[in-house]
Every structure is written in structure tokens, then in C-alpha cells.
Amino acid sequence: MITILGPTASGKTTLAANLAYRICGEIISADSRQVYRGMDIGTGKDLDDYRIGNSTVPYHLIDICEPGEKYNLFRYQSDFHKVYEAIVNRGHIPILCGGTGLYIEAVLKGYSLSPVPQNDKLRDSLAGKSLEELTRILVGLKEKTGSKMHNRSDVDTPQRAIRAIEIERYNIDNPMPERELPSIDSLLIGVSVDREERRRRISERLRARIEEGMVDEVRHLIDSGVSAESLIYYGLEYKYVTEYVTGKISYEEMYSRLEIAIHQFAKRQMTWFRGMERRGFHIHWIDASRPTDELVDEILEIKKQNDLNNYGREK
């Protein structure tokens, strides 16, 4: 397998699609929000990126559940392995592509997880607590379970913090045998973008998404029955646009806060990927400022050298 990772607005999807087209590959998305139908503009699905010439590169784990559902890492692992095995059985090359570092690391390492049901009694007891209070509770529980606060994604919103507390509390109260999953051998390609260029791309893309109708998309989701609370849970675009649509903040506040939040999110993504390197992953970083065809050629050369090195070790 080949994994292409990078921060938001780095151009990784276009690169992955062009690579897949060249090597008869199929793309497995590693994006925690693109799984939802109808959440298109805000998640940046950009499905046109998968169309190369007159062909559409096969892609998976996009548009697989309804908005309002709470898709999680446990489900992603199960879905990933089903898709991965099917692609391999077809004789094609799986290409994992995305920016959700936890999803990528979990499937590559074969993290063992168990499903955690909703605990309404616990949620009721936590309702009304501030984000700061919830964060302190979560940190205390993680100290007991030995898990780590890898980044701030667990506590972006009170809803996410409550869900994280729910998971930690369940793991304390319900120790059980862990699910065994295989690790996946993959060549890791990181798409590197200069910080200022990344900021420019993020700001430019935000303007484009607003013009494309991101506000109307959120209104439609709410009108179709998705609660504002559920949309806020998904964070970033859906959090701030929903707060604007429901009258909590002005348009100017929505735009400025969202732009800042996306820049911060991209920084957290890079922090995660650097952490992966410290945890033993070797990522080949390539400069995204060059033409796509050149980048594909570079990846194929890296793959060739990697295959030769692996063949030499096997001998």
C-alpha cells in the first residue's frame, strides 16, 4: 500500500488520484468527515479531483453514512479492512489518502479498539459543564487508563470532550479482550507545503467554499433534520457556519474565526505527522509546489527504491 498524507489544502487528493491513475490504484479515504453524505463543500470532497481525463479513479469510504451519525475510529478500522482486502483481491494497489492522522496511524499499526456505547446517564451528569471542566475530567481519566492527549482534537467542543470522557470511562469500567487487527505495511509519502503557501491556500479555499454555497449547505442539512448540535460536533466549517446560521455569531465573526481555526487545524495535523515520525514511521516528504506529474514520478522512484531495498533484505 501507498499512503499519501498531509495537511489540509496541500493538494494530496489530486496527487493521490493522479498516482492511482498511473499505477491502477484505488483510493481509500482517511478523512473523518468525508464519510458523511451531503456534507460536501464543508469537508472539501472535491470529487472532481478523482476524474483523470475520461476516467474516474475508484475511491472508497466517502459518502458511507448519514449526517448526524457519530462515525468513529472503531468503525473506520472495520470499513478500511473490508475495502483494503477487496482492492488487493482485485489485483489493484490500495492508496490511503487523507489528513486524519489518527485514522492513518490506527490502520497502519493495527490499533486494537472496542466499540463504546452511548452512556446517557453520564452525558446528563456532564451537561452544562464548561469545556475547561470537561478537559480536566478527561485528562484525569486518561492518566488512569494510560492513554495520551495526542492533540487538542478531543476537546475542540464540549460534545467531543464528553464523547472522549465516555470512551475513557467505559474502558475503565469494562475491561475486555482487545480486537486483533493486522498492521499494514505501507510506503508513506508526506505532501509538504511551505507554511506561508499553506496559509495562502487555506484562505483562498475558504473564500471559494463560501462562494460555492457552504452556508446554504449547512442550512439544507438543518432543514433536512440534522440538529445544529450534531453539526457543531463535527467542528471547523460546520461548527462556525452553524453558529452563524443559527444567529449566534455574525457573518464577519464566522469568517474570521473559521479562518483562524482552519490554520490552527493544519498546524495540529503537521504536529501529528511529526509525532508519527517520532513513533517510528518513516515519511518521505515531497515538495507540493512542483507540477503533479513530477510529484507522481518522484513517488514512483521512491517506491522503486523502497521495493529494491525490501527485496535486498529478503534475500
C-alpha positions in Angstrom: 0.0 0.0 0.0 1.0 3.6 -0.5 -0.1 6.3 2.0 -0.3 9.9 1.0 -0.8 12.2 3.9 -0.5 16.0 4.5 -2.3 19.0 6.0 -5.5 20.5 4.6 -5.1 22.4 1.3 -1.8 20.6 0.5 -3.2 19.0 -2.8 -2.9 15.4 -1.6 -6.2 14.3 -3.1 -5.2 15.4 -6.6 -1.8 13.8 -6.2 -3.3 10.5 -5.0 -5.8 10.4 -7.8 -3.1 11.0 -10.5 -0.9 8.4 -8.9 -3.7 5.9 -8.8 -4.4 6.5 -12.4 -0.8 5.8 -13.3 -0.5 2.5 -11.4 -4.0 1.1 -11.5 -4.7 2.0 -7.9 -7.8 2.7 -5.8 -8.0 5.3 -3.2 -9.1 4.7 0.4 -10.0 8.0 2.1 -8.6 8.7 5.5 -10.9 11.7 6.3 -13.1 11.6 9.4 -15.8 13.9 7.9 -15.9 12.9 4.3 -17.8 9.7 5.3 -21.0 11.8 5.6 -23.4 12.2 2.7 -24.5 15.7 2.0 -21.5 17.3 3.8 -19.6 18.1 0.6 -18.4 21.7 0.4 -17.5 21.9 4.1 -15.5 18.7 4.1 -13.8 19.6 0.8 -14.7 16.3 -1.0 -13.8 17.8 -4.4 -14.9 14.6 -6.2 -13.8 16.2 -9.5 -10.2 15.5 -8.3 -10.8 11.8 -8.9 -11.6 12.4 -12.6 -8.5 12.0 -14.7 -9.2 12.5 -18.4 -12.2 10.4 -19.3 -11.7 8.1 -16.3 -12.8 8.2 -12.7 -10.3 6.8 -10.2 -12.1 4.4 -7.8 -12.4 5.8 -4.3 -13.8 4.4 -1.0 -15.0 5.4 2.4 -16.6 8.6 1.2 -20.4 9.1 1.5 -20.9 6.0 3.5 -23.2 7.2 6.3 -25.8 9.8 7.1 -25.1 13.3 8.6 -25.9 13.3 12.3 -24.4 9.9 12.9 -21.3 9.6 15.1 -18.9 7.7 12.9 -15.8 6.7 14.9 -12.3 5.1 14.7 -13.6 1.6 15.5 -16.0 1.7 12.5 -13.3 3.2 10.3 -10.9 0.3 11.0 -13.6 -2.3 10.1 -14.6 -0.4 7.0 -10.9 0.1 6.0 -10.0 -3.6 6.2 -13.0 -4.7 4.1 -12.1 -2.2 1.4 -8.4 -2.9 1.6 -8.9 -6.7 1.2 -11.3 -6.2 -1.7 -8.8 -3.9 -3.6 -5.9 -6.4 -3.0 -8.1 -9.3 -4.2 -8.8 -7.4 -7.4 -5.0 -7.1 -8.0 -5.0 -3.3 -7.6 -2.9 -1.1 -5.4 -4.5 0.5 -2.3 -3.6 4.1 -1.8 -4.6 5.5 1.6 -5.1 9.3 1.4 -6.1 11.8 3.9 -5.3 14.2 6.7 -6.8 12.4 9.7 -3.6 11.3 11.3 -5.3 9.1 14.0 -7.2 7.1 11.3 -4.0 6.6 9.3 -1.9 5.6 12.3 -4.6 3.3 13.6 -4.9 1.2 10.5 -1.1 1.1 9.8 -0.3 -0.1 13.3 -3.4 -2.2 13.8 -4.6 -0.4 16.9 -6.9 -2.7 19.0 -10.1 -1.0 19.9 -13.5 -1.9 21.3 -16.9 -0.3 20.4 -18.1 2.1 23.1 -21.9 2.6 23.5 -23.5 5.9 24.4 -23.9 6.4 28.1 -26.9 8.8 28.6 -26.6 8.9 32.4 -23.0 10.0 32.1 -23.9 12.5 29.5 -26.6 14.0 31.6 -24.2 14.4 34.5 -21.7 16.2 32.3 -24.2 18.5 30.6 -23.7 22.2 31.5 -20.0 21.8 32.4 -17.6 24.2 30.7 -15.1 23.0 28.2 -12.3 23.7 30.7 -14.0 21.5 33.3 -14.6 18.7 30.8 -10.9 18.9 29.8 -9.8 18.5 33.4 -12.0 15.4 33.8 -10.7 13.9 30.6 -7.1 14.5 31.5 -7.7 12.8 34.8 -9.3 9.7 33.2 -6.5 9.4 30.6 -4.0 9.4 33.4 -5.8 6.4 34.9 -6.0 4.5 31.6 -2.5 5.4 30.5 -3.7 6.9 27.2 -2.4 10.2 25.9 -3.8 13.6 24.8 -2.0 13.5 21.4 -3.5 16.8 20.4 -6.5 19.1 21.1 -9.0 17.4 18.8 -10.6 15.6 21.8 -11.6 18.9 23.3 -12.4 21.1 20.4 -16.0 21.3 21.6 -17.9 20.2 24.7 -19.6 17.4 22.7 -16.3 15.9 21.6 -14.9 16.2 25.2 -18.0 14.4 26.6 -17.6 11.6 24.0 -13.9 11.3 24.9 -14.8 11.1 28.6 -17.5 8.5 27.7 -14.8 6.3 26.0 -12.3 6.6 28.8 -14.9 5.9 31.5 -16.1 2.8 29.5 -12.6 1.4 29.2 -12.1 1.7 33.0 -15.4 0.1 33.8 -15.4 -2.6 31.1 -12.0 -4.1 30.6 -12.3 -6.7 27.8 -10.1 -8.6 25.3 -8.9 -6.3 22.6 -9.8 -6.9 18.9 -6.8 -8.2 17.0 -6.1 -6.4 13.7 -3.1 -6.8 11.5 -0.7 -3.9 10.9 -0.4 -2.8 7.3 2.9 -2.3 5.5 2.8 0.9 3.6 5.1 3.4 1.8 4.4 6.8 3.4 4.5 9.9 1.3 4.1 13.3 3.0 2.9 16.3 1.0 5.0 19.3 2.2 3.8 22.8 1.8 5.7 25.9 2.9 3.9 27.5 5.9 3.1 30.8 4.1 1.9 29.0 1.0 -0.3 26.7 3.1 -1.8 29.7 4.8 -2.5 31.3 1.4 -4.1 28.1 0.0 -6.3 27.8 3.1 -7.5 31.4 2.9 -8.1 31.1 -0.8 -10.0 27.8 -0.5 -12.2 29.1 2.3 -13.3 32.0 0.1 -14.0 29.6 -2.7 -16.1 27.3 -0.4 -18.2 30.2 0.9 -18.8 31.3 -2.7 -19.7 27.7 -3.7 -22.5 27.7 -1.1 -21.2 26.3 2.1 -23.7 28.4 4.1 -26.5 27.1 2.0 -25.2 23.5 2.5 -25.5 23.9 6.3 -28.9 25.5 6.1 -30.1 22.5 3.9 -28.6 20.0 6.4 -30.5 21.7 9.3 -33.7 21.9 7.2 -33.4 18.2 6.4 -33.5 17.3 10.1 -29.8 17.3 11.2 -29.6 19.1 14.5 -27.4 22.1 15.0 -25.7 20.4 17.9 -24.7 17.5 15.6 -23.2 19.8 13.0 -21.3 21.8 15.7 -19.9 18.4 16.9 -18.2 18.0 13.5 -16.1 21.1 14.1 -14.4 23.6 11.8 -16.6 24.7 8.9 -19.8 23.1 10.3 -19.2 24.5 13.8 -18.8 28.1 12.8 -21.2 28.2 9.9 -23.9 26.6 12.0 -23.3 29.2 14.7 -23.8 31.9 12.1 -26.9 30.3 10.6 -28.5 29.9 14.0 -27.8 33.6 14.8 -25.1 33.0 17.5 -22.4 34.9 15.7 -22.2 37.4 12.8 -21.0 36.6 9.3 -17.8 38.5 9.9 -17.2 36.6 13.2 -17.9 33.3 11.4 -15.4 34.0 8.6 -12.6 35.3 10.8 -12.9 32.6 13.5 -13.2 29.8 10.9 -10.1 31.0 9.0 -8.1 31.1 12.2 -9.5 27.6 13.2 -8.5 26.0 9.9 -5.0 27.4 10.1 -4.7 26.0 13.6 -6.1 22.7 12.4 -3.5 22.4 9.7 -0.8 23.1 12.3 -2.2 20.3 14.5 -2.2 17.9 11.5 1.5 18.6 11.0 2.2 18.1 14.7 0.6 14.7 14.5 2.6 13.7 11.4 5.8 14.8 13.1 4.7 12.7 16.1 4.3 9.7 13.8 7.9 10.1 12.7 9.0 10.1 16.4 6.9 7.0 16.9 8.8 5.1 14.2 7.1 5.9 10.9 9.4 6.9 8.0 7.7 9.5 5.9 9.1 10.6 2.6 8.3 14.3 2.3 7.9 15.8 -1.2 7.6 19.4 -2.2 4.0 20.1 -3.3 4.9 23.3 -5.1 6.0 21.3 -8.2 3.8 20.0 -11.0 1.7 17.0 -10.2 3.3 14.8 -12.9 6.7 15.5 -11.4 5.5 14.5 -8.0 4.0 11.3 -9.3 7.3 10.4 -11.0 9.1 11.1 -7.7 6.7 8.9 -5.8 7.2 6.1 -8.3 11.0 6.4 -8.0 10.8 6.3 -4.2 8.6 3.2 -4.5 11.0 1.6 -6.8 13.9 2.2 -4.4 11.9 1.0 -1.5 10.9 -2.2 -3.3 14.6 -2.8 -4.2 15.6 -2.3 -0.6 12.9 -4.7 0.7 13.9 -7.3 -1.9 17.6 -7.0 -0.8 16.6 -7.5 2.9 14.5 -10.5 2.0 17.4 -12.1 0.2 
